[in-house]
């Protein structure tokens, strides 16, 4: 992501997606203003369940990596619930390793070399991580069912209690299974909203698995800060 030297980019609202993103700065320019706070160096964005208002700074350059839900834990080795809905300096997570990576990226001749450098560091971190097969199975089942699956089925499949499963989800993903399903349903509705602009909002809500229009509107207020209709008309919201 390279920004022109001319002026700062316009503010955009980025919606939650249950993912973790790593932004590695390879310039001396601050990366961005996020929710009115200036971030100068590399950051990890744990945008799990709330929107964030972002303005990229003029002259900024960074390499962005997005981790699938549940995958960031294997690279950062921290309980995800500690960081949910935060933007955290990479130096607070990876300590001196963050500065080492930034120095190498700054001196790299091109983006292809930068990708190679980052990949090697990520592979090193991955070798220190661990999998949880029960969480992985639940995520696969949730995504295969487009979010329309009961917690009782997940606990029956894994053979553990809802409380134990919730602890695992909080550690690996940063959300409880119930909250993850709720955000995932919201994300599914965004996809339908984008793909089928001809459909009414009532149809979108129904196809996304919402019980009624009230729950649909509530989730949009919580996760986007606006109504479904306002979001569909907005030009400054990314989804």
C-alpha positions as CSV (number, residue, x, y, z in Angstrom):
1,X,0.0,0.0,0.0
2,X,1.7,3.2,-1.2
3,X,0.2,6.6,-0.8
4,X,0.9,9.7,-2.9
5,X,3.1,12.4,-1.4
6,X,0.5,15.1,-2.2
7,X,-2.2,15.0,0.4
8,X,-3.5,12.6,3.1
9,X,-6.2,10.2,1.8
10,X,-9.8,10.8,2.8
11,X,-11.2,9.1,5.9
12,X,-12.8,5.7,5.2
13,X,-14.8,3.5,7.6
14,X,-13.6,-0.2,7.5
15,X,-16.0,-2.7,8.8
16,X,-15.2,-5.6,11.2
17,X,-14.4,-8.9,9.5
18,X,-13.2,-11.2,12.4
19,X,-9.7,-11.0,10.9
20,X,-6.3,-9.7,12.1
21,X,-4.2,-7.6,9.8
22,X,-0.5,-6.8,10.1
23,X,0.7,-3.5,8.5
24,X,4.5,-3.3,8.2
25,X,5.8,0.2,7.6
26,X,8.8,0.5,5.3
27,X,8.9,4.4,5.2
28,X,9.7,7.1,7.7
29,X,6.2,8.4,7.3
30,X,3.5,7.6,9.9
31,X,1.2,4.9,8.6
32,X,-2.2,6.2,9.3
33,X,-4.7,7.9,11.6
34,X,-7.1,5.3,13.1
35,X,-10.0,6.5,15.2
36,X,-8.2,9.9,15.7
37,X,-5.0,8.3,16.9
38,X,-1.7,8.6,14.9
39,X,0.2,5.4,14.3
40,X,3.8,6.0,13.2
41,X,5.3,2.5,12.9
42,X,4.1,-1.0,12.1
43,X,0.8,-2.1,13.7
44,X,-1.4,-5.1,14.2
45,X,-5.1,-4.4,13.7
46,X,-7.4,-6.7,15.6
47,X,-10.6,-5.5,13.8
48,X,-12.9,-8.2,15.1
49,X,-16.3,-6.7,16.0
50,X,-16.3,-3.0,15.5
51,X,-15.7,-0.5,12.6
52,X,-12.6,1.6,12.5
53,X,-12.2,5.0,10.8
54,X,-8.9,5.1,8.9
55,X,-7.0,7.8,7.1
56,X,-3.7,6.8,5.3
57,X,-1.0,9.4,5.6
58,X,0.6,11.0,2.5
59,X,3.9,9.3,1.6
60,X,3.1,6.3,3.7
61,X,4.1,2.8,2.4
62,X,3.4,-0.5,4.1
63,X,3.0,-4.2,3.4
64,X,-0.4,-5.5,4.6
65,X,-1.0,-9.1,5.6
66,X,-4.5,-10.4,6.5
67,X,-4.8,-13.5,8.6
68,X,-7.8,-15.8,8.3
69,X,-10.0,-16.1,11.4
70,X,-8.2,-18.1,14.1
71,X,-4.9,-18.1,12.2
72,X,-3.2,-15.0,13.8
73,X,-2.8,-16.8,17.1
74,X,-0.2,-19.1,15.6
75,X,2.0,-16.1,14.6
76,X,1.6,-13.8,17.6
77,X,1.3,-16.4,20.4
78,X,-0.9,-14.2,22.6
79,X,-4.5,-14.8,23.8
80,X,-6.5,-13.0,21.2
81,X,-9.1,-11.7,23.6
82,X,-6.4,-9.4,25.1
83,X,-6.2,-7.5,21.8
84,X,-9.7,-7.7,20.3
85,X,-10.8,-4.5,18.6
86,X,-7.5,-2.8,19.2
87,X,-4.7,-1.4,17.0
88,X,-1.4,-2.4,18.6
89,X,2.2,-1.4,17.8
90,X,4.0,-4.4,16.4
91,X,6.9,-3.6,18.7
92,X,4.6,-4.3,21.7
93,X,3.9,-7.8,20.3
94,X,7.2,-8.9,18.6
95,X,9.5,-6.6,20.6
96,X,12.9,-6.0,18.9
97,X,11.9,-8.2,16.0
98,X,9.6,-5.5,14.8
99,X,12.4,-3.0,14.3
100,X,14.6,-5.6,12.7
101,X,11.9,-6.4,10.1
102,X,11.2,-2.7,9.4
103,X,15.0,-2.0,8.8
104,X,15.2,-4.8,6.3
105,X,12.0,-3.7,4.5
106,X,13.2,-0.1,4.3
107,X,16.5,-1.1,2.6
108,X,14.8,-3.6,0.2
109,X,14.9,-2.6,-3.4
110,X,11.3,-3.6,-4.3
111,X,8.1,-5.0,-3.1
112,X,8.9,-8.5,-4.3
113,X,11.9,-8.6,-2.0
114,X,9.9,-7.2,0.8
115,X,7.3,-10.0,0.5
116,X,10.1,-12.6,0.5
117,X,11.6,-11.0,3.7
118,X,8.3,-10.9,5.5
119,X,7.4,-14.5,4.5
120,X,10.6,-15.8,6.0
121,X,9.8,-14.0,9.3
122,X,6.2,-15.3,9.3
123,X,7.4,-18.9,8.7
124,X,9.7,-18.6,11.6
125,X,6.9,-17.4,13.9
126,X,4.6,-20.1,12.5
127,X,7.1,-22.8,13.5
128,X,6.6,-21.7,17.1
129,X,2.8,-21.8,17.0
130,X,0.3,-24.5,17.6
131,X,-3.0,-25.7,16.2
132,X,-6.2,-26.4,18.0
133,X,-8.1,-29.0,16.0
134,X,-11.4,-28.4,17.8
135,X,-11.4,-24.7,17.0
136,X,-10.3,-25.4,13.4
137,X,-13.2,-27.9,13.0
138,X,-15.7,-25.4,14.4
139,X,-14.6,-22.6,12.1
140,X,-14.8,-25.0,9.1
141,X,-18.4,-26.0,10.2
142,X,-19.5,-22.4,10.7
143,X,-18.2,-21.2,7.4
144,X,-19.6,-24.3,5.5
145,X,-23.0,-23.5,7.0
146,X,-22.7,-19.8,6.2
147,X,-23.0,-19.0,9.9
148,X,-26.3,-20.9,10.3
149,X,-25.3,-23.5,12.8
150,X,-26.2,-24.0,16.5
151,X,-23.7,-24.0,19.3
152,X,-25.1,-27.2,20.6
153,X,-24.1,-28.9,17.3
154,X,-20.6,-27.6,17.6
155,X,-20.2,-28.8,21.2
156,X,-21.6,-32.2,20.3
157,X,-19.2,-32.5,17.4
158,X,-16.2,-31.5,19.5
159,X,-17.2,-33.3,22.7
160,X,-16.6,-30.3,24.9
161,X,-18.8,-28.0,26.9
162,X,-20.0,-24.6,25.6
163,X,-17.9,-23.0,28.3
164,X,-14.8,-24.7,27.3
165,X,-15.4,-24.0,23.7
166,X,-16.0,-20.4,24.5
167,X,-12.6,-20.2,26.3
168,X,-10.9,-21.7,23.3
169,X,-12.5,-19.3,20.9
170,X,-11.6,-16.3,23.1
171,X,-8.0,-17.4,23.1
172,X,-7.6,-18.3,19.4
173,X,-10.0,-15.9,17.8
174,X,-10.8,-13.1,20.3
175,X,-14.5,-13.7,20.2
176,X,-16.9,-16.2,21.8
177,X,-18.5,-18.7,19.4
178,X,-21.8,-16.8,19.7
179,X,-20.2,-13.4,18.9
180,X,-18.2,-14.9,16.0
181,X,-21.4,-16.4,14.5
182,X,-23.1,-13.0,14.9
183,X,-20.3,-11.1,13.1
184,X,-20.0,-13.8,10.5
185,X,-23.7,-13.5,9.7
186,X,-23.2,-9.7,9.4
187,X,-20.3,-10.3,7.0
188,X,-22.4,-12.6,4.9
189,X,-25.1,-10.0,4.6
190,X,-22.5,-7.5,3.4
191,X,-21.5,-9.9,0.7
192,X,-25.1,-10.3,-0.4
193,X,-25.7,-6.5,-0.3
194,X,-22.7,-6.0,-2.6
195,X,-23.6,-8.8,-5.0
196,X,-27.3,-8.3,-5.2
197,X,-28.1,-4.5,-5.2
198,X,-31.4,-5.3,-6.8
199,X,-32.6,-7.1,-3.7
200,X,-34.6,-5.4,-1.0
201,X,-33.0,-5.1,2.5
202,X,-35.7,-7.4,3.8
203,X,-34.6,-10.0,1.2
204,X,-31.0,-9.5,2.2
205,X,-31.8,-10.0,5.9
206,X,-33.7,-13.2,5.2
207,X,-31.1,-14.7,2.9
208,X,-28.4,-13.9,5.6
209,X,-30.2,-15.9,8.2
210,X,-31.6,-13.0,10.3
211,X,-34.8,-13.8,12.3
212,X,-36.3,-10.4,11.7
213,X,-35.6,-6.9,10.5
214,X,-35.0,-5.6,14.0
215,X,-32.0,-8.0,14.5
216,X,-30.7,-7.0,11.1
217,X,-30.8,-3.3,11.9
218,X,-29.3,-3.8,15.3
219,X,-26.2,-5.6,13.9
220,X,-25.7,-2.9,11.3
221,X,-25.8,-0.2,14.0
222,X,-23.3,-2.2,16.2
223,X,-20.9,-3.3,13.5
224,X,-21.2,-0.4,10.9
225,X,-22.4,2.5,13.0
226,X,-25.3,3.1,10.6
227,X,-28.5,1.5,9.2
228,X,-28.4,-1.0,6.3
229,X,-29.9,1.6,4.0
230,X,-27.3,4.2,5.0
231,X,-24.5,1.8,4.4
232,X,-25.8,0.8,1.0
233,X,-25.7,4.5,-0.1
234,X,-22.4,5.4,1.6
235,X,-19.3,6.0,-0.5
236,X,-16.8,6.1,2.4
237,X,-17.4,2.7,3.9
238,X,-15.3,-0.3,2.8
239,X,-16.8,-3.8,2.9
